[in-house]
Amino acid sequence: MKLFGAIFFSTILGWILIPFNVFGIAIAFGIIAGSLFYGISQLLSIKEKLTMISKHLDIKEEKVR
């Protein structure tokens, strides 16, 4: 349900920013790019925490081809 709400809110925000032409497009791009970079940084922090936990529990990584 949170995903549906986020998609709905983003759609409404996009329709509001359309009349602003270039300025609106720049804001929309900033929102999308910022969200993607934030998501990547969160994934990296999760990876670091899981690596620390696996080292603490002596879990060996499997090599992926």
Secondary structure, DSSP 8 states (H G I E B T S, - for coil): -HHHHHHHHHHHHHHHHGGGHHHHHHHHHHHHHHHHHHHHHHHHHHHHHHHHHHHHTT-------
